């Protein structure tokens, strides 16, 4: 069987693949992880390049063997079970992943995170940093992505620029996390309105249980972003429960905090564009994943979380 040492190491921030699988069986065969689909006349095997994969979502009609899970864990691949179309995660309102168990992940990130987390004011400051980084990322993406610019998502547009500028000013003045949540919700609602206008979805209303294509794509894309966020936090060794914004009583809340860094910039516009173009769910998923790659979304998540954690981490040189 292939061992961990046989895998060519690829940093999680550079890995290219997220898989959503349905109606198949995931197994280990000849030192590889495969998924098996049953065709009418024959069974077909497809290889999963585990060393270059961040997470796998197992949807309707799937199963996985213990041997496959062992190999996925050795390669540091996160595994989650979901409903059809990658939503929702079966863990209901919480974000839960089958995380690989490793005792050799770095400790400075969780140490730095915990050194400030119990201070309410420092949590607020970190939440503000995340929200400002989220807006800067959106400004950067919507200023250079040609496809988004052609679809009307232009950071220089007066309406968009004003919304972002006003939100940045409100973030700086916020005195409580509750106010930040309100500011975030208001900006996202305004971006929905701008996106709906740009793509002719004149009657759009954001409802997570709605059956229209735009809402379905938003749900789907958001869960892909949660996968990236969960991967980021697992690699850095920071438990999902130590959120800075979305609530200390939700065990997966930090996943929401980190996913928010990229959702509005990438998932939101492509959900509306693909809905307008009558894209299939698979086509939207591929477009979303390509956008994550093009704009280095996973790198951005890692950079932001590491920056906060390391800014609070005390090294031996600091305490000597």
C-alpha positions, -999 to +999 in steps of 0.1 A: +000+000+000+012+035-007+025+052+024+024+089+034+061+092+025+053+082-011+031+112-016+046+143-031+039+171-006+018+199-018+009+228+005-028+230+012-029+266+001-017+254-033-039+224-038-061+225-068-090+201-062-123+200-043-145+170-051-182+166-048-192+130-055-226+113-056-239+078-066-205+062-062-183+042-038-150+056-026-123+029-020-086+022-018-072+000-046-035-007-054-023+022-032-047+048-047-080+063-037-106+057-063-143+062-068-164+035-084-195+043-105-218+016-117-227+018-154-252-004-172-227-028-186-196-022-166-182-005-135-159+024-140-130+035-117-118+071-114-086+081-096-086+109-069-053+127-067-053+129-029-020+148-025-035+176-045-069+177-029-082+199-001-116+184+007-141+159-006-179+162-002-198+130-004-234+135-016-264+113-023-258+076-027-222+075-016-202+052+006-165+051+016-143+023+029-121+024+060-090+019+039-099+049+017-104+071+048-070+060+062-053+071+030-073+104+028-063+111+064-026+104+057-027+130+029-046+156+050-078+156+030-109+168+048-141+147+042-177+158+047-211+143+040-237+164+023-270+164+007-276+164-031-258+191-050-233+196-021-258+212+002-265+211+030-238+195+050-254+167+070-244+183+102-275+205+100-267+241+112-232+233+122-201+229+099-187+195+107-159+177+089-142+143+094-108+158+100-076+139+096-059+133+129-023+145+131-001+153+161+025+172+139+006+203+129+022+236+139+012+250+174+020+287+170-012+295+153-035+280+179-013+294+207-015+329+191-053+326+185-060+315+221-038+342+235-063+369+224-096+350+220-108+353+256-105+391+254-137+405+240-121+437+227-094+418+208-120+395+193-138+426+181-106+440+166-099+407+148-135+406+134-130+442+121-097+431+104-115+402+087-143+424+075-120+450+061-099+423+044-131+409+029-139+443+013-103+448+001-104+414-015-137+422-032-123+455-045-092+438-059-112+410-076-139+433-090-113+457-104-093+431-125-115+401-134-125+407-170-154+384-169-169+400-138-162+435-153-181+425-185-210+413-164-213+446-145-193+438-114-169+467-114-154+480-082-151+515-098-189+517-103-202+546-083-229+526-066-205+497-056-177+520-046-200+540-024-214+509-007-179+496+000-166+529+012-195+535+035-192+500+049-155+505+057-163+536+076-190+519+096-167+489+104-141+513+119-168+529+142-184+496+153-182+491+191-197+456+193-197+424+173-235+426+169-231+459+151-205+443+128-230+415+119-256+441+111-231+460+089-221+428+071-258+418+065-266+453+051-236+452+027-244+417+014-281+427+009-269+457-011-246+436-032-274+411-039-295+441-052-266+453-074-260+417-087-297+411-093-299+444-113-267+436-133-280+402-143-317+410-148-329+391-117-354+419-109-375+399-084-347+382-066-351+377-028-324+359-008-340+328+007-318+297+016-347+273+011-359+289-022-358+267-054-348+294-079-314+289-096-297+320-081-305+310-045-295+274-052-262+285-067-255+308-037-261+279-013-239+256-033-210+281-037-212+291+000-206+255+010-176+252-013-162+283+005-169+266+038-148+237+026-119+260+019-123+277+053-125+243+071-093+232+053-075+264+063-084+261+099-076+224+101-041+229+085-033+257+110-046+237+139-073+262+150-106+246+162-137+258+144-154+269+177-132+299+184-151+324+163-145+361+164-178+372+149-205+346+142-212+334+177-194+316+205-222+291+209-220+276+174-193+250+171-184+257+135-187+294+136-151+302+128-156+285+095-183+311+087-159+339+097-131+327+074-154+318+045-169+353+045-135+366+034-142+354-002-179+347-005-191+381-016-162+386-040-164+353-058-195+332-050-221+360-051-214+374-086-209+340-103-241+326-088-261+354-105-241+352-137-244+314-140-281+316-132-286+342-160-268+319-184-289+289-174-258+270-164-261+236-149-251+229-113-219+212-124-210+242-147-215+266-118-194+245-095-166+243-120-168+281-126-167+287-088-137+265-083-119+281-112-126+315-097-111+303-064-080+292-082-077+323-104-079+346-075-059+324-050-088+323-025-073+296-004-040+315-002-059+346+009-076+327+037-044+313+049-027+347+048-054+364+068-057+337+095-020+333+099-015+371+101-039+374+130-026+343+149+011+352+144+006+388+155-004+375+189+021+346+191+049+350+216+081+333+205+110+324+228+129+354+215+100+377+226+100+363+262+137+359+268 
